[in-house]
Amino acid sequence: MSSTGESTPGNDAVAYAAERLRLSESRLARRRQTDCGPSENARAAMRLVYERADAGEQTTPTAIAEHLGVSTAAVTGMLDRLHAGGLLAFRPNPDDGRSKLVVPMDRSLDADDIDPVTAQIRRLADALTPEAAAAVAEFLERVTAVVDRECA
């Protein structure tokens, strides 16, 4: 629907495309749980660790759990698997001797390498004009807000 309440073919196409994107993301998350490497939460945790390290910030397992909205117990198992796979490392937290920091293991990895879909989406976005990019970004932010408010 448009902001005037009228449905147009263009608006319907955008709404349908957004719904197909949501369904596709859901299918991808399910596939990643069983078929192709780290889960969606593990990939999100890795992105957080790499982004925060690049910004000079420290990351604790608790911060990852809060970011993902899951328990610290769930994060502990996930981090242990990522550590065993050589993707993340731990070091003592200098501010709290009882806690540890999560750090990237291999700094030669780019954050896009963690999730190849992200790299492909960035390439698609690079092809947009600045005006089109701004419109798409605003629309997707609004869709994200709607999804985030659901069942919250």
C-alpha positions as CSV (number, residue, x, y, z in Angstrom):
1,M,0.0,0.0,0.0
2,S,1.1,3.5,-0.7
3,S,1.2,6.2,1.9
4,T,-2.2,7.4,0.6
5,G,-3.7,3.9,1.3
6,E,-3.9,3.0,-2.4
7,S,-2.2,-0.1,-3.7
8,T,-0.3,0.3,-7.0
9,P,1.5,-2.3,-9.0
10,G,4.9,-0.8,-8.1
11,N,4.1,-0.8,-4.4
12,D,2.7,-4.3,-4.6
13,A,5.9,-5.5,-6.3
14,V,8.1,-3.9,-3.6
15,A,5.9,-5.5,-0.8
16,Y,6.0,-8.9,-2.5
17,A,9.8,-8.6,-3.0
18,A,10.3,-7.8,0.7
19,E,8.2,-10.8,1.7
20,R,10.2,-13.1,-0.6
21,L,13.4,-11.7,1.0
22,R,12.1,-12.5,4.4
23,L,11.2,-16.0,3.4
24,S,14.5,-16.5,1.6
25,E,16.4,-15.3,4.8
26,S,14.4,-17.8,6.8
27,R,15.2,-20.7,4.5
28,L,18.9,-19.7,4.5
29,A,18.9,-19.7,8.3
30,R,17.4,-23.2,8.4
31,R,20.0,-24.4,5.9
32,R,22.8,-22.9,7.8
33,Q,21.7,-24.7,11.0
34,T,22.3,-28.1,9.4
35,D,24.0,-27.9,6.0
36,C,26.6,-25.2,5.5
37,G,28.9,-24.2,8.2
38,P,28.4,-22.0,11.2
39,S,24.8,-21.1,12.2
40,E,23.3,-17.7,11.6
41,N,24.0,-16.8,15.3
42,A,27.6,-18.0,15.0
43,R,28.1,-15.8,11.9
44,A,26.5,-12.8,13.6
45,A,28.7,-13.4,16.6
46,M,31.8,-13.5,14.4
47,R,30.8,-10.3,12.6
48,L,30.3,-8.6,16.0
49,V,33.7,-9.7,17.2
50,Y,35.5,-8.6,14.0
51,E,33.6,-5.3,13.8
52,R,34.3,-4.5,17.5
53,A,38.0,-5.5,17.2
54,D,38.3,-3.2,14.1
55,A,36.8,-0.4,16.1
56,G,39.2,-1.0,19.0
57,E,36.5,-2.4,21.3
58,Q,36.7,-5.5,23.4
59,T,34.0,-8.2,23.3
60,T,33.0,-10.6,26.0
61,P,30.7,-13.6,25.7
62,T,28.1,-11.7,27.7
63,A,28.1,-8.9,25.2
64,I,27.7,-11.4,22.4
65,A,24.8,-13.1,24.2
66,E,23.1,-9.7,24.7
67,H,23.7,-8.7,21.1
68,L,22.1,-12.0,19.9
69,G,19.4,-12.1,22.5
70,V,20.4,-15.6,23.6
71,S,21.6,-17.1,26.9
72,T,25.3,-17.0,27.8
73,A,25.2,-20.9,28.0
74,A,24.2,-21.0,24.3
75,V,27.0,-18.5,23.5
76,T,29.6,-20.6,25.4
77,G,29.0,-23.7,23.3
78,M,28.9,-21.7,20.0
79,L,32.1,-19.9,20.9
80,D,33.8,-23.2,21.8
81,R,32.9,-24.5,18.3
82,L,34.2,-21.4,16.6
83,H,37.4,-21.5,18.6
84,A,37.9,-25.2,17.7
85,G,37.4,-24.3,14.1
86,G,40.1,-21.7,14.3
87,L,37.8,-18.7,13.7
88,L,37.9,-17.1,17.2
89,A,40.3,-17.0,20.1
90,F,40.1,-16.1,23.8
91,R,42.3,-14.1,26.0
92,P,42.0,-13.1,29.6
93,N,40.0,-9.9,30.3
94,P,42.4,-7.4,32.0
95,D,39.5,-5.6,33.6
96,D,37.9,-8.8,35.1
97,G,40.1,-11.8,36.0
98,R,37.0,-14.1,36.0
99,S,36.0,-13.3,32.5
100,K,37.6,-13.7,29.0
101,L,37.6,-11.6,25.9
102,V,36.7,-13.0,22.5
103,V,39.1,-12.0,19.7
104,P,39.5,-12.8,16.0
105,M,41.9,-15.7,15.4
106,D,42.9,-14.8,11.9
107,R,43.1,-11.1,11.2
108,S,43.6,-11.8,7.5
109,L,39.9,-12.7,7.2
110,D,37.7,-9.9,6.0
111,A,34.3,-9.6,7.7
112,D,32.7,-10.3,4.3
113,D,34.6,-13.7,4.2
114,I,32.7,-14.7,7.3
115,D,29.4,-14.4,5.4
116,P,29.8,-14.5,1.6
117,V,26.2,-13.4,1.1
118,T,27.2,-10.1,2.7
119,A,29.9,-9.6,0.1
120,Q,27.5,-10.3,-2.7
121,I,24.9,-7.9,-1.3
122,R,27.6,-5.2,-1.0
123,R,28.5,-5.7,-4.7
124,L,24.8,-5.3,-5.7
125,A,24.5,-2.2,-3.6
126,D,27.6,-0.7,-5.3
127,A,25.7,-0.8,-8.6
128,L,22.9,1.5,-7.2
129,T,22.9,5.3,-7.8
130,P,23.2,7.3,-4.5
131,E,19.5,8.2,-4.8
132,A,18.4,4.7,-5.3
133,A,20.6,3.4,-2.5
134,A,19.2,6.0,-0.1
135,A,15.6,5.0,-1.0
136,V,16.3,1.3,-0.7
137,A,18.2,1.8,2.6
138,E,15.3,3.8,4.1
139,F,12.7,1.2,3.0
140,L,14.8,-1.7,4.4
141,E,15.2,0.2,7.7
142,R,11.5,0.5,7.9
143,V,11.0,-3.2,7.1
144,T,13.6,-4.0,9.8
145,A,11.7,-1.9,12.4
146,V,8.5,-3.7,11.6
147,V,10.1,-7.1,11.9
148,D,11.9,-6.2,15.1
149,R,8.7,-5.0,16.7
150,E,6.8,-8.2,16.0
151,C,6.4,-10.3,19.1
152,A,8.7,-8.0,21.0
